[in-house]
Amino acid sequence: MKTLSPAERRLLKARAHLLRPVVMIGSGRLSAAVVKEIDTSLKAHELIKIRVTDDDREARIALLGEICSRTGATAVQHIGKILIVYRANPEALATARKKRPARKQPRRTKQSYQSE
């Protein structure tokens, strides 16, 4: 699990502010299907919110650690029943760089040689 610098953590918190929870964990706890869904969501989005319905704070903290260890993600924030998790996707970064269009050259305007 990678540790984040305070600046990286602050940027990720700002990005996650507008996100909605993608995965909800109920009384069934952390099953293999839930871990698979978290992994799939991390591949697609890199940064996700997870809602936990459990009322025990210590259980939520332990759950966050288990999610991070099983998926290779990094915990960004834990507020109440919301967990924010980040895992960098190098494939998405490489494709984003490839898809970026080339910068257009500025259009040259015609010069007027008429006297004003």
N, C-alpha and C positions, 0 to 999 in steps of 0.2 A: 504494500500500500504506500503510495507516494504521499509525502507531506507537502502541503501547499504553503506558499509564502503568504503573509498577511495581505499583500496587494492582490495576489491571484485569488485568494479567498473572497476579498471584497468585490472583485469584478464578477466572480461566479455568483455571489449572493445577489448582486444587482441584476444579472441575467435571469436568475431563477425567480425573482420577485413576481413576474407576470405569468409564470408557468402554473399550470394546474396539475394536480397529482395524476400520475400516469398509472400507478399501481397502488392498490389498497390491500393491506394485510389485516385480516380479521382474526377471529378466534382460532382459525386453522393453523396459525403461526406460519413459519417459513418452510413451505413444502418445496419439493423439487420443481413443481410447475410455476410457483411464484418466483423462484430464483431464475428459471428460464425466461420468464416474462421480463424480469428486471434486466437480465443480460441482453435480451432483444431490444429493449427500450434504450439501453445505454449504447448499443451499437448504432441505433438510429439517431439518437438525440445528443449523446454525450453527457448531458446534464438533465437530471430528472428529479421530480418530487415524488415521495412515497408517503401515503397516509397510513397510519397505524391506529387501529381502534382500541388498543389496549390502554388502560388507565394507569398502569404502573410505569413510572418514569425509569426506574432501573431496568425494567424489562425492555423498554424501548431503546435505551442506550446499548444494552447487550445485543439487541436485534440489529441495530445499526452496525455494530462491530462485526457481527456475523455476516451481514449482507456484503460489507466491504471486503471481508476476507474471502468469501465464496465467489465474488464476481471480479475481484481485482480492482475495485473502485476506491475512490477516496471520499471520505465524509466531508461535506462542506459545512453543513449547518444542521442543527436539531432544535426546532422550536416547537414546543408543545407536542402535538401528534404528527407533525410534518417532519420528514427527513429529506435532506437534499444531498444527492450523491452525484459525483462526477467521475467519469473515466474518459480519458482522451482517446480518440479514434484516429490513428495515423492515416488510415485509408481515406477517411472523409477529408482530412486536411490535404492529402495529395490530390484528390479529385477536385476539391475546391480551387486549388491552385491551377489545375489544368483547365477548368471550365471558365476561368476568368477571361473575359474578352480582352483582346489587345487594345491598347489605347489608340484612339483615332488621332491622326495628325490634324493640327489646326488648319482650317480652310484659309487659303491665301486670298486676300481680297485684291481686286484690281486697283492699281494706282491711277489717279486722274492727273493728267498733265495740263489740264486747263487751268488758267489763272483764275483766281477767285476774286 
